[in-house]
Amino acid sequence: MSTESEETSGLMEFLTWLETHKQKLLAGGIGAIVVGGVVYVTSWQADQKEQSAGGALYEVQAKENETEDADKPKAEDYLSIASANAGTSAAERALLIAARTQFVAGDYDEARATFERFQTEHESSEFISTALYGVAASQDAAGNFADAKSGYQAVINRFANTPVAAQSKMAMASIHESADEASDALAIYDDLNRPGVPTSYSSRALARREQLFEKHPELRPEPEVIETSSTIAPSVLTPAESVTTETAVVAEAAAEAVDEGESTDSAATE
């Protein structure tokens, strides 16, 4: 549809609206007519802008599945949409996708800058936590580990008890492991292995914890000694019977969690 056709259609809708509400408008005076008309036209223009921006974003995203890399959309394509359609939800999404595209391409400095731009332009967005994490992850991937840890900690402080906070903790633990700070990494894995943490992260933390013990067996806690009643002769109990039912259930649950965590890590790696 051409711009001229859109304007004609919008004018007809406005005239129809005037006809429907003319009695109220006459009662309210000419001031009400002007105000009502401005509100209607402004709302209509905003809707048209949103639809146009959404259509532009859809056309670019439709090329994501192109088999040839040369035909796939670039970060610049999304940045162009974001700049040309400022103030729309499509521009917000386009900016975040642009940052992701830069990150996947290995352009970590550019990705960090775009994530930071998102924070500035869309501070109240529901995706602000993703942008904050993106900044930290970009620093991490670029090898700026001190800045990365500060960024992850900012996410944890601001969005405590959320999946993105748990993901930030996992990332921080990885940095600690890389720096041979096993005790610090273990503390994070223990923190994630508690009620309230999403299962996908607590399972991964439990699996990483076991892997850490394999590298640093000195960190593994000593097994708890289970005391039996003095009234029961030790020779009467078999080793299996000397373990309480509760302990056996906990051990079995831990083993299942480890298996699940290893499967999750494998899938993530792939």
C-alpha positions in Angstrom: 0.0 0.0 0.0 1.4 3.4 -1.0 1.8 6.3 1.5 -0.9 8.2 -0.3 -3.4 5.3 0.0 -2.5 4.9 3.7 -3.2 8.6 4.3 -6.5 8.5 2.5 -7.6 5.5 4.5 -6.6 7.2 7.7 -8.5 10.3 6.8 -11.6 8.3 6.0 -11.4 6.5 9.4 -11.0 9.9 11.1 -14.1 11.3 9.3 -16.1 8.3 10.3 -15.0 8.8 13.9 -16.1 12.4 13.7 -19.5 11.5 12.4 -20.0 8.9 15.1 -19.1 11.3 17.9 -20.3 14.6 16.5 -23.0 15.2 19.1 -20.5 14.9 22.0 -18.1 17.0 20.0 -20.6 19.7 19.5 -21.5 19.7 23.2 -17.8 19.9 24.1 -17.0 22.7 21.7 -14.4 23.1 19.0 -11.6 22.5 21.5 -12.8 18.9 22.0 -12.9 18.4 18.3 -9.3 19.5 17.9 -8.0 17.5 20.9 -10.0 14.4 19.9 -8.7 14.6 16.3 -5.1 15.0 17.4 -5.3 12.0 19.7 -6.9 9.9 17.1 -4.4 10.8 14.4 -1.4 10.4 16.7 -2.6 7.0 17.7 -3.2 5.9 14.1 0.2 7.1 13.1 1.9 5.2 16.0 0.0 2.0 14.9 1.1 2.5 11.3 4.7 3.0 12.4 4.7 -0.1 14.6 3.2 -2.2 11.8 5.8 -0.9 9.3 8.7 -1.6 11.7 7.4 -5.1 12.5 7.1 -5.9 8.8 10.7 -4.7 8.1 12.0 -6.8 11.0 10.1 -9.9 9.8 11.5 -9.6 6.3 15.1 -9.6 7.7 14.5 -12.4 10.1 12.9 -14.6 7.4 16.4 -14.8 5.8 17.9 -16.3 9.0 17.4 -19.8 7.6 19.1 -19.1 4.3 21.6 -21.9 3.5 24.2 -19.5 2.0 26.0 -17.4 4.6 26.2 -14.5 2.2 22.4 -14.3 2.2 21.9 -14.4 5.9 21.1 -11.1 7.6 24.0 -9.2 9.2 24.1 -7.2 12.4 24.0 -4.0 10.2 20.6 -5.1 8.8 19.2 -5.2 12.3 20.9 -2.0 13.4 19.4 -0.2 10.4 15.9 -1.3 11.5 16.6 -0.2 15.0 17.7 3.3 14.0 15.0 3.8 11.4 12.2 2.8 13.7 13.1 4.3 17.0 10.4 4.1 19.7 8.9 0.9 18.4 9.0 -2.6 19.9 10.4 -3.9 16.6 13.4 -1.5 17.0 13.9 -2.8 20.5 14.0 -6.4 19.3 16.1 -5.6 16.3 18.8 -4.0 18.5 19.0 -7.0 20.8 19.2 -9.3 17.8 22.0 -7.2 16.3 24.0 -7.6 19.5 23.4 -11.3 19.5 24.5 -11.5 15.8 27.7 -9.7 16.6 28.4 -11.9 19.5 27.9 -15.1 17.5 30.2 -13.7 14.8 32.9 -13.2 17.4 32.8 -9.4 17.3 32.8 -9.2 21.1 33.6 -5.5 21.3 30.9 -4.5 18.9 28.4 -6.8 20.7 29.3 -5.2 24.1 28.7 -1.8 22.6 25.4 -2.7 21.2 24.2 -4.4 24.4 25.2 -1.2 26.2 23.3 0.9 23.7 20.2 -1.3 24.4 20.6 -0.5 28.1 20.7 3.2 27.4 17.8 3.3 24.9 15.5 0.7 26.6 16.2 0.9 30.3 12.6 -0.1 31.2 12.5 -3.1 28.7 11.6 -6.5 29.9 14.8 -7.7 28.2 17.2 -5.4 30.1 18.5 -8.4 32.1 19.5 -10.1 28.9 21.3 -6.9 27.8 23.2 -6.7 31.1 24.2 -10.4 30.8 25.2 -9.8 27.2 27.7 -7.0 28.2 29.3 -9.3 30.8 29.4 -12.3 28.4 31.0 -10.1 25.8 33.7 -9.1 28.2 34.1 -12.7 29.2 34.5 -13.9 25.6 37.0 -11.1 24.9 39.2 -12.3 27.9 38.4 -9.3 30.1 37.7 -11.5 33.1 37.7 -8.8 35.8 35.2 -6.7 34.0 33.2 -9.9 33.2 32.9 -10.9 36.8 31.8 -7.3 37.8 29.2 -7.5 35.1 27.9 -10.9 36.1 27.8 -9.8 39.7 25.7 -6.7 38.7 23.2 -9.1 37.1 23.1 -11.3 40.2 22.6 -8.3 42.5 19.8 -6.7 40.3 18.0 -9.9 39.3 18.5 -12.3 42.2 16.7 -15.6 42.1 16.1 -15.5 38.4 17.4 -17.8 35.6 19.7 -15.1 34.3 21.2 -14.7 37.8 21.8 -18.5 37.9 23.4 -18.4 34.5 25.6 -15.5 35.6 26.8 -17.6 38.6 27.6 -20.5 36.3 29.7 -18.2 34.2 31.5 -16.7 37.2 32.3 -20.2 38.4 33.8 -21.0 35.0 36.1 -18.0 35.3 37.2 -19.0 38.7 38.0 -22.5 37.5 40.0 -21.1 34.6 42.0 -19.0 37.1 42.6 -22.1 39.2 40.4 -20.7 42.0 38.7 -24.0 42.7 37.5 -23.1 46.2 35.6 -20.0 44.8 34.1 -22.1 42.0 33.0 -24.7 44.5 31.3 -22.1 46.7 29.2 -21.0 43.7 28.3 -24.6 42.7 27.2 -25.3 46.3 25.1 -22.1 46.3 23.3 -23.2 43.1 22.6 -26.6 44.6 19.8 -25.4 46.8 15.9 -25.2 46.7 14.6 -22.4 44.4 17.2 -22.6 41.8 15.9 -23.8 38.3 16.6 -27.5 37.9 18.5 -27.0 34.7 21.1 -24.9 36.5 21.2 -26.8 39.8 21.8 -30.1 37.9 24.6 -28.5 35.9 26.1 -27.1 39.0 26.0 -30.5 40.7 27.7 -32.1 37.7 30.4 -29.4 37.5 30.9 -29.9 41.3 31.7 -33.5 40.8 34.0 -32.7 37.9 35.8 -30.2 40.2 36.3 -32.9 42.9 37.9 -35.2 40.3 40.5 -32.5 39.6 40.8 -31.4 43.2 40.0 -34.4 45.4 41.2 -32.5 48.5 38.1 -30.3 48.3 35.7 -33.2 48.6 34.0 -33.2 52.0 34.6 -36.1 54.3 31.7 -38.6 54.2 29.5 -38.4 57.2 29.8 -41.2 59.8 26.5 -42.8 60.5 26.1 -43.9 64.1 24.0 -47.0 64.9 22.2 -47.6 68.2 24.4 -49.1 70.9 21.6 -51.6 71.7 22.1 -53.4 68.4 25.0 -55.7 68.0 27.3 -54.6 65.1 27.5 -58.2 63.8 23.7 -58.2 63.2 23.8 -55.4 60.7 25.0 -55.8 57.1 26.7 -52.8 55.5 23.6 -52.0 53.5 21.3 -52.1 56.5 23.6 -49.7 58.4 22.6 -46.8 56.0 19.4 -45.1 56.9 16.6 -44.9 54.4 16.9 -41.1 54.2 20.6 -41.3 53.4 20.0 -43.8 50.7 17.2 -41.7 49.1 19.5 -38.6 49.1 22.4 -40.6 47.6 20.1 -41.9 44.8 18.7 -38.4 44.1 22.2 -37.0 43.9 23.3 -39.7 41.5 20.3 -39.0 39.2 21.0 -35.3 39.4 24.6 -35.9 38.3 23.5 -38.0 35.3 21.0 -35.3 34.4 23.6 -32.6 34.7 26.0 -34.4 32.5 23.4 -34.8 29.8 22.5 -31.1 30.1 26.2 -30.1 29.7 26.6 -32.4 26.8 23.6 -30.9 25.0 24.8 -27.3 25.8 28.2 -28.1 24.4 26.8 -29.5 21.2 
